[in-house]
Amino acid sequence: MAGAPLSVPGREHALLTLEPGARLPVDGTPGTVRAAIQVRGAVQRWAEYLLEGGERSLWLAVEQLPDGGVRLSRWSRTTADAAGIDPSRPVLRGVRLAETERGRADFEATGAFDGVQGITPGRGRLHYIDYAGPGVRASLERFAPDAPGLLGIGSEPGTPGDRTEERHD
């Protein structure tokens, strides 16, 4: 991607529209998009990709920034029950989290979600709550009223291990 523009005014960034089967290296490790979730909120646009490659699967989030660039971050994902998190009093790894945003957004999920509870291919409306605390970001998403809440855990941009990049023109 060297030399290629990372955002084009009036056009959607290519990293927001990947489909299952797309090749996407992360930190130099070849990866393949196994499943994709495209999300559109009232003012936000983001995508979540389940990648296979290397030693294990991982989730990559691509968030559109107001200037047209994107922010990339790696996430781990589990059910909220398995993580032992109470959405009304969230504590994760001993860190009290503060709610930073909540809302609903339309989504389209495609690909193979085998082994991922609460997500199946199709379209729908998700509920989300974003949290932050010292050195940690988390997002609780529910893809259907009867589906389990899924907790995504990432680190604040710029902290070791997160490998978050903000990409602009």
DOVEXLUM-775428 format. One line per field, with one value per residue: residue number from 1; residue in three letters; x, y, z of N, C-alpha, C, CB in turn. Coordinates in steps of 0.001 Angstrom, whole numbers, plus 524288, in hexadecimal, padded with zeros to 5 digits. Glycine has a CB too. Layout:
seq: (NUM, ...)
type: (ALA, ...)
nxx: (X, ...)
nyy: (Y, ...)
nzz: (Z, ...)
caxx: (X, ...)
cayy: (Y, ...)
cazz: (Z, ...)
cxx: (X, ...)
cyy: (Y, ...)
czz: (Z, ...)
cbxx: (X, ...)
cbyy: (Y, ...)
cbzz: (Z, ...)
This chain:
seq: (1, 2, 3, 4, 5, 6, 7, 8, 9, 10, 11, 12, 13, 14, 15, 16, 17, 18, 19, 20, 21, 22, 23, 24, 25, 26, 27, 28, 29, 30, 31, 32, 33, 34, 35, 36, 37, 38, 39, 40, 41, 42, 43, 44, 45, 46, 47, 48, 49, 50, 51, 52, 53, 54, 55, 56, 57, 58, 59, 60, 61, 62, 63, 64, 65, 66, 67, 68, 69, 70, 71, 72, 73, 74, 75, 76, 77, 78, 79, 80, 81, 82, 83, 84, 85, 86, 87, 88, 89, 90, 91, 92, 93, 94, 95, 96, 97, 98, 99, 100, 101, 102, 103, 104, 105, 106, 107, 108, 109, 110, 111, 112, 113, 114, 115, 116, 117, 118, 119, 120, 121, 122, 123, 124, 125, 126, 127, 128, 129, 130, 131, 132, 133, 134, 135, 136, 137, 138, 139, 140, 141, 142, 143, 144, 145, 146, 147, 148, 149, 150, 151, 152, 153, 154, 155, 156, 157, 158, 159, 160, 161, 162, 163, 164, 165, 166, 167, 168, 169)
type: (MET, ALA, GLY, ALA, PRO, LEU, SER, VAL, PRO, GLY, ARG, GLU, HIS, ALA, LEU, LEU, THR, LEU, GLU, PRO, GLY, ALA, ARG, LEU, PRO, VAL, ASP, GLY, THR, PRO, GLY, THR, VAL, ARG, ALA, ALA, ILE, GLN, VAL, ARG, GLY, ALA, VAL, GLN, ARG, TRP, ALA, GLU, TYR, LEU, LEU, GLU, GLY, GLY, GLU, ARG, SER, LEU, TRP, LEU, ALA, VAL, GLU, GLN, LEU, PRO, ASP, GLY, GLY, VAL, ARG, LEU, SER, ARG, TRP, SER, ARG, THR, THR, ALA, ASP, ALA, ALA, GLY, ILE, ASP, PRO, SER, ARG, PRO, VAL, LEU, ARG, GLY, VAL, ARG, LEU, ALA, GLU, THR, GLU, ARG, GLY, ARG, ALA, ASP, PHE, GLU, ALA, THR, GLY, ALA, PHE, ASP, GLY, VAL, GLN, GLY, ILE, THR, PRO, GLY, ARG, GLY, ARG, LEU, HIS, TYR, ILE, ASP, TYR, ALA, GLY, PRO, GLY, VAL, ARG, ALA, SER, LEU, GLU, ARG, PHE, ALA, PRO, ASP, ALA, PRO, GLY, LEU, LEU, GLY, ILE, GLY, SER, GLU, PRO, GLY, THR, PRO, GLY, ASP, ARG, THR, GLU, GLU, ARG, HIS, ASP)
nxx: (8032B, 80868, 80A1A, 80014, 7F41F, 7EDFC, 7E46F, 7D9B5, 7D32F, 7C55B, 7C471, 7C332, 7CBD4, 7D45C, 7D6C5, 7CDDE, 7C701, 7C966, 7C83A, 7C486, 7CEF1, 7D60B, 7E370, 7EB76, 7F5E8, 7FA8A, 80284, 80AF7, 80872, 8026A, 7F4E6, 7E773, 7DAD5, 7D0F3, 7C6DC, 7BDF6, 7B90F, 7B183, 7AE9F, 7A58D, 7A2BE, 79B18, 7A1E2, 7AB55, 7B4A7, 7B945, 7C110, 7C25D, 7CB07, 7CD0D, 7D866, 7E083, 7EC78, 7FA28, 7FCDA, 7F311, 7E55A, 7E0D9, 7DA5C, 7D896, 7D66B, 7D167, 7D029, 7C97D, 7CE95, 7CBAB, 7D108, 7D1AA, 7D959, 7DD9B, 7DD0F, 7E404, 7E2EE, 7E62B, 7DE79, 7D9F3, 7CFF3, 7C511, 7BA3A, 7B217, 7AEBE, 7B635, 7BEED, 7BC4E, 7B812, 7B057, 7A766, 7A30C, 7A9BD, 7B4DA, 7C09A, 7CD12, 7D782, 7DA4E, 7D966, 7D199, 7C800, 7C368, 7B7AF, 7B7CC, 7B21D, 7A5C9, 79CB4, 7952E, 7966E, 79607, 79943, 7A08F, 7A3C2, 7ACF5, 7B26C, 7B9D9, 7B646, 7B855, 7B945, 7B88C, 7B0D7, 7A407, 7A452, 7A002, 7A019, 799F0, 790BB, 78E06, 78B21, 79381, 79652, 79E8D, 7A871, 7B27D, 7BE43, 7C859, 7D481, 7DFCC, 7E9B5, 7E3AE, 7D9DA, 7CCB2, 7C1D8, 7B4C3, 7AC66, 7A026, 79A29, 79045, 7839F, 78267, 78C4A, 79902, 7A044, 7AB86, 7B86E, 7C226, 7CF93, 7D961, 7E504, 7E876, 7EB08, 7F827, 7FC9E, 80539, 804F4, 7FB3A, 7FBB2, 7F681, 7F354, 7F255, 7EDC3, 7EFAE, 7EE54)
nyy: (7FB55, 80460, 81194, 81284, 819CF, 81BCD, 81F83, 8247D, 82F96, 82F90, 8254D, 8180E, 81208, 807D8, 80002, 7FF37, 7F91B, 7EE9D, 7E10E, 7D3C8, 7CADC, 7D1EA, 7D5B4, 7D9D8, 7DED9, 7DF5A, 7E5D4, 7E19E, 7D730, 7CE1B, 7CEB2, 7CAAD, 7CF10, 7C997, 7CB6B, 7D632, 7E21E, 7EC56, 7F8EF, 80317, 80E70, 8194B, 821D8, 81D2A, 81445, 807C0, 7FBFA, 7EE70, 7E411, 7D691, 7D033, 7C63F, 7BFCA, 7BE90, 7BB81, 7BB91, 7BF17, 7CC3B, 7D85E, 7E366, 7F09D, 7FAF9, 807E9, 812DC, 81F80, 82D06, 83378, 82D7C, 82605, 8198E, 811C7, 8074A, 7FBF7, 7F138, 7E707, 7DECD, 7D567, 7D150, 7CB17, 7D35A, 7CEEB, 7C6D8, 7CD00, 7D156, 7DB3C, 7E5BD, 7ED3F, 7F646, 7F902, 7F93E, 7F269, 7EEFB, 7E694, 7EA31, 7F4D7, 7FFCE, 80347, 80DC0, 811B5, 815D1, 81729, 813DC, 80CED, 809F5, 802D5, 7FFEF, 7F3B1, 7EAEF, 7DE0F, 7D53A, 7C929, 7BF05, 7BC27, 7B44D, 7AECB, 7B857, 7BE01, 7C38C, 7C91A, 7C88F, 7C6A2, 7D0D9, 7DBA1, 7E630, 7ECE3, 7F221, 7F37B, 7FB77, 7FE24, 80624, 80644, 80BC8, 80BE7, 80DAF, 80A67, 8031E, 7FF64, 7FC30, 7F5A1, 7F2C6, 7EAED, 7E787, 7DF7A, 7DC15, 7DC01, 7D2E7, 7CEEA, 7CBF8, 7D5B8, 7DAF4, 7DD0A, 7E553, 7E742, 7F073, 7F87A, 8057F, 80ECB, 80F13, 80A49, 8003D, 7F449, 7F583, 7F90C, 80084, 808B5, 81545, 8191A, 821A8, 82AE0)
nzz: (80000, 7FFEE, 7FD02, 7F902, 7F988, 805D6, 80863, 80171, 7FE2A, 7FEAB, 7FBC4, 7FFD8, 808B8, 804E5, 80C2E, 81204, 80CCA, 80B3C, 807AC, 80B26, 80937, 80568, 80536, 80F61, 81522, 82246, 82ABB, 82526, 8243A, 81C24, 8198C, 81897, 815B3, 81C77, 81FBD, 81EF8, 8240A, 820FB, 824EA, 82718, 82D3E, 83217, 8310D, 8301A, 82A59, 8294D, 828A8, 82B81, 82BDA, 82B82, 82C00, 826A9, 8284E, 82AC0, 83817, 83D0A, 83C31, 83A7D, 83D53, 83577, 83604, 82E8B, 82E55, 829A1, 828E1, 82BEA, 824A3, 81BD0, 81BCD, 82143, 82CFD, 831B5, 8396B, 841C7, 84765, 851B5, 8539D, 85AF6, 861B8, 8697B, 872C6, 87456, 875EB, 87F19, 8808B, 884DE, 87EDA, 8836A, 88B6A, 88803, 8890B, 88594, 88530, 88EEE, 88DC1, 88E81, 885AB, 87DB2, 877B5, 86AB4, 861D8, 85C20, 85436, 84894, 83CBC, 82F0D, 8293F, 820EE, 81FE1, 81AF5, 8165E, 81D24, 82968, 8304B, 83CBE, 841AE, 84A7B, 849BB, 84045, 8337B, 82591, 81E70, 81EBF, 82793, 83396, 83C99, 84A3C, 851A9, 85B49, 85EDC, 86609, 86E44, 874EC, 87D3B, 874FE, 86F85, 8664E, 863C6, 85DEF, 85DF7, 85725, 851AF, 8490A, 846D5, 84D10, 8533D, 85385, 85908, 8602F, 85A7A, 85DCB, 85A29, 85B54, 85BED, 85B43, 85F79, 85556, 8515D, 85A0D, 85EE2, 857C6, 85325, 848D4, 84300, 8388A, 83325, 8275D, 81D06, 81226)
caxx: (80000, 80BCB, 80919, 7FA8B, 7F149, 7EB24, 7DF0D, 7D84F, 7CE5C, 7C0A7, 7C474, 7C3D5, 7D100, 7D44D, 7D6EF, 7C8A3, 7C391, 7CBA9, 7C48F, 7C708, 7D2A2, 7DA00, 7E870, 7ECC4, 7FA0E, 7FA77, 807AE, 80E61, 80679, 7FE26, 7EFCC, 7E30B, 7D5E1, 7CD5E, 7C19A, 7BDF3, 7B468, 7B166, 7AB10, 7A44C, 79F90, 79911, 7A644, 7B01F, 7B54D, 7BDAD, 7C0E7, 7C516, 7CC97, 7CF59, 7DCC0, 7E34D, 7F1E6, 7FDAD, 7FBC6, 7ED9B, 7E1E1, 7E04F, 7D6AE, 7DAC3, 7D26B, 7D2C6, 7CC74, 7CA30, 7CF79, 7C8F4, 7D3EA, 7D1BC, 7DD20, 7DB9A, 7E020, 7E422, 7E463, 7E530, 7DB08, 7D86B, 7CA4B, 7C2C1, 7B509, 7B247, 7AE44, 7BB40, 7C297, 7BA90, 7B735, 7AB0D, 7A719, 7A1A5, 7AE3F, 7B8F8, 7C5F1, 7CFDA, 7DCF5, 7DAFC, 7D903, 7CC3E, 7C737, 7BF54, 7B4EE, 7B916, 7AE30, 7A230, 7992F, 7937E, 79865, 794BF, 79DD7, 7A034, 7A7D4, 7ADD2, 7B6D4, 7B981, 7B697, 7B897, 7BBCF, 7B796, 7AB72, 7A122, 7A48C, 79F1E, 79FBD, 794F5, 79044, 78B0B, 78C40, 79657, 796A3, 7A3F5, 7AA27, 7B829, 7C07C, 7CDF3, 7D6F5, 7E573, 7EC4C, 7E040, 7D4ED, 7C94D, 7BCE4, 7B0EF, 7A8CE, 79C22, 79884, 78AB0, 78190, 78325, 791BD, 79C4C, 7A372, 7B0EF, 7BBFE, 7C714, 7D35A, 7DDF0, 7E7F5, 7E839, 7EED4, 7FD5F, 7FED1, 807E7, 801E2, 7F669, 7FCF3, 7F295, 7F591, 7EEB3, 7EF8E, 7ED7F, 7F0F1)
cayy: (80000, 808EA, 81595, 812EE, 81D44, 81904, 8215C, 8278D, 83265, 82E0A, 81FB1, 814BE, 80FB2, 8025E, 7FC80, 7FECC, 7F5FF, 7E97B, 7DCAB, 7CED2, 7C8FF, 7D5EC, 7D4FB, 7DE90, 7DDD3, 7E26F, 7E592, 7DE54, 7D1D3, 7CDB6, 7CD84, 7CA60, 7D07B, 7C528, 7CD9C, 7DBE8, 7E4D3, 7F1CC, 7FB97, 8089A, 81116, 81E51, 82537, 81A1B, 80FEE, 80481, 7F68B, 7EAC5, 7DF90, 7D20D, 7CEA3, 7C166, 7BFF0, 7BE83, 7B7B4, 7BB7A, 7C2DF, 7D12B, 7DC27, 7E86F, 7F4AC, 7FF5D, 80C1C, 81780, 82449, 8317A, 835B7, 829CF, 821E0, 81533, 80FE6, 8019B, 7F9DD, 7EBA9, 7E5FD, 7D977, 7D580, 7CD0C, 7CCAC, 7D68A, 7CB4C, 7C43E, 7D0E9, 7D2DE, 7E0E8, 7E7A6, 7F21B, 7FAD9, 7FA3C, 7F65A, 7F212, 7EB4B, 7E5FD, 7ED6F, 7FA5E, 801CF, 805B3, 811BB, 81196, 81A4B, 817C3, 80F81, 80E02, 805BE, 80389, 7FBC7, 7F0A9, 7E67A, 7DA41, 7D15F, 7C5B0, 7BA90, 7BD99, 7AF7D, 7AF5E, 7BD8B, 7BE41, 7C866, 7CB9B, 7C539, 7C9E0, 7D36B, 7E13C, 7E731, 7F1A8, 7F0BB, 7F6F0, 7FB84, 8019F, 80691, 80793, 80CD4, 80C60, 80E3F, 80656, 7FF29, 800C3, 7F79E, 7F6A8, 7EE9E, 7EB06, 7E377, 7DF72, 7DAC6, 7DC64, 7CE12, 7CD3F, 7CD91, 7DA5A, 7D9BE, 7E0F7, 7E604, 7E9C6, 7F29B, 7FC22, 80AD8, 80FB8, 810B4, 80751, 7FB96, 7EFAC, 7F6A3, 7F9A3, 803CC, 80C9C, 818E2, 81992, 8264C, 82C2E)
cazz: (80000, 8002B, 7F927, 7F7AE, 7FD17, 809DA, 8085D, 7FCDC, 7FF6E, 7FBE7, 7FAA3, 80469, 80914, 8033B, 810B1, 8144D, 80967, 80A1C, 807BA, 80C71, 8054E, 80458, 807E1, 81246, 818EE, 82715, 82D27, 82212, 823F6, 81859, 81BBC, 81501, 8181C, 81CC7, 82055, 81EEE, 825EE, 81F42, 82885, 82613, 83120, 83045, 82F89, 83012, 826BF, 82AB1, 826F7, 82EE9, 828C1, 82E15, 828A8, 827BB, 82697, 82F3C, 83C3A, 83EB9, 839B8, 83D47, 83B22, 833FF, 8356E, 82B2F, 82F92, 82669, 82BD7, 82980, 8203D, 81774, 81CCA, 82451, 8316D, 831E5, 83E83, 8429F, 84BCA, 85304, 85453, 85DEE, 8638B, 86E46, 8772C, 8751B, 877E7, 8844E, 880B9, 885D2, 87BCF, 8868F, 88EC4, 88551, 88AF2, 88246, 886E5, 8938A, 88C4D, 88DFD, 88096, 87D35, 872B0, 86769, 85DBD, 85B51, 84FE4, 84520, 8376C, 82B5C, 827CB, 81D6F, 8212C, 816DA, 81738, 820AD, 82EE7, 83352, 841CE, 843E6, 84C53, 84946, 83B20, 82EF5, 820DD, 81D7E, 81FF8, 82C4A, 8368C, 84154, 84ECD, 8537A, 85F79, 85EEB, 86B26, 86E6A, 87A02, 87C93, 87201, 86D29, 863CB, 86345, 85B5E, 85EA6, 852B7, 85178, 84392, 846A0, 85261, 85638, 85305, 85D6F, 85F78, 8593A, 85FCA, 85762, 85EC8, 85946, 85E7A, 85D88, 85129, 852F0, 85E57, 85CE7, 856A4, 8504E, 84357, 8407A, 8350C, 830BD, 821FD, 81A73, 80D2F)
cxx: (8035A, 80A8E, 8036C, 7F7D3, 7EE1E, 7E5AD, 7DE47, 7D338, 7C9CD, 7C060, 7C559, 7C93C, 7D0A7, 7D452, 7D1A2, 7C51E, 7C5EA, 7C77D, 7C76A, 7CA58, 7D6D8, 7DEE9, 7E9EB, 7F106, 7F98E, 7FFAB, 80B48, 80CAF, 80208, 7F90D, 7EBA9, 7DE1A, 7D24D, 7C7B5, 7C210, 7B8C2, 7B4F9, 7AD41, 7AA6D, 7A0C0, 79DAA, 79D7A, 7AB61, 7AFFD, 7B9F4, 7BCE2, 7C3FD, 7C629, 7CEDD, 7D375, 7DEFC, 7E8C1, 7F563, 7FBFC, 7F60C, 7EA74, 7E1D0, 7DC55, 7D99D, 7D63C, 7D49F, 7CE95, 7CD93, 7CAAC, 7CCDA, 7CBC3, 7D444, 7D5BE, 7DA91, 7DF3E, 7DF96, 7E594, 7E2F9, 7E1F1, 7DAC5, 7D2A3, 7C892, 7BD37, 7B5B7, 7B1E7, 7B37D, 7BF48, 7C11F, 7B994, 7B16D, 7AAA0, 7A5BC, 7A614, 7B30C, 7BE62, 7C88C, 7D58B, 7DE29, 7DA92, 7D347, 7CBDC, 7C2D8, 7BCC8, 7B64C, 7B510, 7AA9C, 79E95, 79797, 7958F, 796A3, 799BA, 79C76, 7A4DA, 7A82B, 7B26E, 7B5AC, 7BA68, 7B6A9, 7BB8D, 7BB25, 7B1DC, 7A90F, 7A14F, 7A39B, 79EE8, 79A3E, 7953D, 78D19, 78C8F, 78EEB, 795E7, 79C51, 7A4A2, 7B016, 7B9E4, 7C640, 7CFAF, 7DCC8, 7E7D2, 7E8CD, 7DB72, 7D1C8, 7C441, 7B96F, 7ACFE, 7A4FF, 799B1, 792DD, 788B2, 78283, 788BF, 794D7, 79F27, 7A909, 7B461, 7C0F3, 7CABD, 7D80E, 7E0CD, 7E75A, 7EC2D, 7F411, 7FF9F, 8014D, 80420, 7FCFE, 7F74F, 7F8BB, 7F55D, 7F137, 7F0E8, 7ECAF, 7F026, 7F66D)
cyy: (804F0, 80CA3, 8163F, 816A5, 81A0C, 81B1D, 824CC, 82A55, 8308B, 82843, 81CB2, 81231, 809E4, 7FE97, 7FBF9, 7FB18, 7F0B1, 7E543, 7D7BB, 7CCD3, 7CCF2, 7D4B9, 7DA21, 7DD4F, 7E17D, 7E197, 7E1BA, 7D8AC, 7D1A0, 7CC33, 7CD77, 7CBC2, 7CBB3, 7C703, 7D387, 7DDEB, 7EA87, 7F492, 8014D, 80A9C, 81635, 821DB, 8223A, 815D8, 80CDA, 7FF02, 7F34B, 7E5EA, 7DB57, 7CFFA, 7C96F, 7C1E8, 7C035, 7BA6A, 7B757, 7BF76, 7C7D8, 7D48E, 7E12D, 7EC36, 7F908, 80380, 810CC, 81C3E, 828DD, 833D2, 8320E, 82580, 81D7D, 81417, 809F9, 7FFE0, 7F41B, 7EB01, 7E022, 7D9B3, 7D095, 7CEA4, 7CFCE, 7D30B, 7C8B2, 7C807, 7D2B4, 7D8AF, 7E218, 7ECE0, 7F6F3, 7FC81, 7F780, 7F6DB, 7EDD3, 7EB33, 7E98A, 7F347, 7FBCE, 804B2, 809B1, 81137, 81686, 81B43, 812FF, 810E8, 80915, 806F7, 7FEF4, 7F8DA, 7ECA4, 7E2FA, 7D634, 7CDEA, 7C16D, 7BC3F, 7B8C7, 7B074, 7B4AB, 7BDC7, 7C38C, 7CB28, 7C773, 7C8BB, 7CC16, 7D929, 7E1E4, 7EC5F, 7EFFD, 7F50A, 7F6F8, 7FF5F, 8018E, 80876, 808DA, 80D3D, 80CED, 80988, 80250, 801AF, 7FBC9, 7F951, 7F1E3, 7EF1C, 7E67A, 7E3CE, 7DDD9, 7DAD9, 7D785, 7CC01, 7CEE0, 7D2A0, 7D8AE, 7DE3D, 7E0E5, 7E911, 7EB73, 7F626, 80193, 80B85, 8116F, 80DBA, 80259, 7F71A, 7F0B5, 7F6E5, 7FC9E, 807D0, 8103B, 81A12, 81E1C, 826FF, 82DFC)
czz: (80000, 7FBBA, 7F7A6, 7FB6C, 800FC, 80AA6, 80395, 7FE27, 7FC18, 7FA8F, 7FFAE, 80447, 807E2, 807DB, 81364, 81134, 807FD, 80A91, 80957, 807E4, 80408, 80784, 80A70, 81637, 81DA7, 829CC, 82A56, 821A6, 82007, 81B0D, 81785, 817FC, 817E4, 81D06, 820AF, 82108, 82451, 82275, 826FD, 82A5C, 82EDC, 82E5A, 82F21, 82BFE, 828AD, 82898, 82AE3, 82BB0, 82C3C, 82A54, 82A6C, 82586, 82B5E, 83324, 83DC1, 83BA6, 83CFE, 83A7F, 839FC, 83341, 83207, 82C10, 82C1C, 829F4, 8290C, 824CA, 81B88, 81808, 81FDC, 828E6, 83189, 83764, 83EDA, 8478E, 84CD3, 85446, 85731, 85F68, 8688E, 87311, 8785F, 8775B, 87D63, 884D0, 88175, 882F8, 87F07, 88A3D, 88C8B, 887D5, 887BA, 883E7, 88B89, 8928C, 88BAE, 888D0, 880CD, 877D8, 86FA8, 86327, 85DCD, 856DF, 84D10, 83FB5, 8341E, 829FC, 823A4, 81EA4, 81CD2, 8184D, 81B22, 82650, 8326D, 83864, 84451, 84575, 84B25, 84416, 83701, 82A23, 82034, 81ED5, 824EC, 82EB6, 83B8D, 84563, 8507C, 857FD, 85F55, 8644A, 86A7F, 87410, 87922, 879C4, 86F7B, 86AB0, 8635F, 860A0, 85C0A, 85A38, 85320, 84C07, 842C4, 84C3B, 855B2, 855F0, 857D4, 85C30, 85E74, 85AE3, 85C8F, 85AE4, 85B8E, 85D09, 85C3F, 8592C, 8536B, 85788, 85C37, 85C08, 85376, 84A72, 84074, 83D1C, 83354, 82B61, 81F68, 81523, 80E40)
cbxx: (7FC64, 81188, 80C1C, 7F7E6, 7EDAC, 7EE11, 7DDB7, 7D7C7, 7CF23, 7C034, 7C8B3, 7BF79, 7D366, 7D8F8, 7DAF2, 7C61D, 7C25E, 7D042, 7C1F2, 7C2EA, 7CFCB, 7D7E2, 7ECCE, 7E7E3, 7FF7A, 7F5C1, 8072B, 8139F, 8049C, 7FF7E, 7EE60, 7E29B, 7D353, 7CEA5, 7BEC6, 7BEF3, 7B3B8, 7B041, 7AD10, 7A1AD, 7A2A6, 79603, 7A6DF, 7B113, 7B60D, 7BE73, 7C324, 7C1D2, 7D089, 7CB1B, 7E106, 7E06D, 7F2EB, 7FDE2, 7FEE6, 7ED2A, 7DC43, 7E59D, 7D201, 7DE2D, 7D0A2, 7D32B, 7CCC7, 7C598, 7D569, 7C82D, 7D955, 7D2B8, 7E1E8, 7DAF7, 7DE44, 7E808, 7E1B6, 7EA64, 7D58C, 7DBB9, 7C772, 7C615, 7B165, 7ADCD, 7AA1C, 7BD3F, 7C2CC, 7BE80, 7B941, 7A9D4, 7A322, 79CB7, 7AD41, 7B944, 7C633, 7CF4C, 7E0B6, 7E016, 7DC19, 7CABD, 7C607, 7C19D, 7AEE0, 7BE5D, 7B0CD, 79F09, 79BAE, 78D61, 79E6F, 79215, 7A02E, 7A01E, 7A6B4, 7AEC6, 7BB72, 7BD74, 7B205, 7BB37, 7C166, 7B902, 7AB2B, 7A2F6, 7A9EA, 799F5, 7A148, 790A6, 78DB2, 78BCF, 78726, 79C13, 792E5, 7A7AC, 7A7F2, 7BA1F, 7BFBB, 7CF52, 7D5AF, 7E814, 7EFEB, 7DE8C, 7D5C9, 7C82C, 7BDAB, 7AE32, 7ABD3, 797DD, 79BEF, 789AF, 77BD3, 77F6C, 7943C, 7A03E, 7A31C, 7B19B, 7BD35, 7C646, 7D507, 7DC5F, 7EDC8, 7E93A, 7ECC6, 7FD4F, 7FA9B, 80C2F, 8006B, 7F40F, 7FDC2, 7EEFD, 7F84D, 7EDE7, 7EEAA, 7EE3A, 7EDEB)
cbyy: (7FFFB, 80748, 81475, 80D86, 82101, 8193A, 82463, 82408, 83841, 83122, 81E4A, 8108B, 81099, 80143, 7FE6C, 8042E, 7F902, 7E84D, 7DBF1, 7CABD, 7C78E, 7DB7F, 7D31B, 7E0D8, 7DE77, 7E0DF, 7E409, 7DE86, 7CFDE, 7C9B4, 7D16E, 7C4DB, 7D553, 7C1C4, 7CB57, 7DE07, 7E43D, 7F248, 7FB2B, 8094F, 811FF, 82109, 829A4, 817C1, 811D1, 8046A, 7F5E5, 7E976, 7E126, 7CDBE, 7D2D2, 7BC94, 7C4A4, 7C3E2, 7B908, 7BC91, 7C09C, 7D405, 7DD2D, 7E805, 7F6D8, 7FDB3, 80DAA, 8182B, 82552, 835A9, 8372D, 82CA9, 82402, 8104C, 81271, 7FF5E, 7FCEE, 7E88C, 7E835, 7D725, 7D5FC, 7CBB4, 7C7CF, 7DAA5, 7C722, 7C1F5, 7D599, 7D13A, 7E38C, 7E839, 7F17B, 7F9B2, 7F884, 7F829, 7F0DC, 7ECBB, 7E733, 7EC4D, 7FB87, 8057F, 80194, 8175A, 8111E, 81984, 81875, 80E3A, 811BF, 8051F, 8040C, 7FE02, 7EDFA, 7E833, 7D793, 7D410, 7C8BE, 7B65B, 7C123, 7AB18, 7AE49, 7C20B, 7BD25, 7CBEA, 7CE68, 7C1EF, 7C6B5, 7D0D1, 7E44B, 7E2D2, 7F4EC, 7EFA0, 7F519, 7FCE9, 7FFE4, 80A51, 80303, 811E2, 8079B, 80EFC, 803AB, 7FB20, 8035D, 7F510, 7F7FF, 7EEEC, 7EACC, 7E427, 7DBE2, 7D543, 7DD7A, 7C9EC, 7CF8F, 7C940, 7DE01, 7D89B, 7E009, 7E8DB, 7E60E, 7F59C, 7FA95, 80ED0, 813DE, 81649, 80607, 7F9E8, 7ED1F, 7FBBA, 7F45E, 80681, 80A07, 81DFF, 81463, 82B4E, 8306D)
cbzz: (804AA, 7FFFC, 7F47E, 7F7CD, 7FA02, 80EDD, 80D79, 7F7CF, 7FEB6, 7F712, 7F687, 804A6, 80E87, 7FFBC, 81494, 8149B, 8046E, 80DD8, 80252, 80DEF, 8006B, 805AC, 80403, 81506, 81658, 82ABB, 832E1, 82444, 8296E, 81411, 81FF3, 8127E, 8154E, 8218E, 82545, 8195B, 82C10, 81937, 82E2C, 820A3, 8363C, 834A5, 8336C, 8355E, 820F2, 8309C, 8214E, 833FA, 82492, 82F83, 828A9, 82560, 822E4, 831D5, 840F1, 844A1, 83916, 83DB5, 83EEC, 82EF0, 83ADE, 82536, 83571, 82282, 82C8E, 82D7E, 821FB, 81283, 81FBF, 820E0, 836C1, 82DD4, 842EB, 84307, 84AC3, 857BC, 84F00, 862E5, 86475, 86E54, 87604, 86FE9, 87439, 88846, 87BB0, 88BE7, 87793, 889BB, 89498, 87FC7, 89105, 87C6B, 8825E, 895E6, 8872A, 892B0, 87C7A, 87E01, 8737B, 864F9, 85843, 8605B, 84C1F, 8451B, 83759, 8265D, 82C96, 81784, 82688, 81187, 818FC, 81F1E, 8305C, 83023, 84140, 83FE8, 8522E, 84D23, 83A38, 82F90, 81C02, 8209C, 81B61, 83031, 837B3, 84018, 8536A, 84EF8, 86508, 85A8D, 86F1C, 86B60, 87D95, 881E5, 87559, 87149, 85E4C, 868B7, 85580, 86429, 84D7B, 855FA, 84088, 843EF, 8522A, 85441, 84E0A, 85ECE, 86443, 8535C, 8659C, 8520A, 8634F, 8543E, 85ECA, 861F6, 84D52, 85435, 86275, 860AA, 85B8E, 85233, 840D9, 84492, 83040, 8341C, 81EEA, 81DED, 80A28)
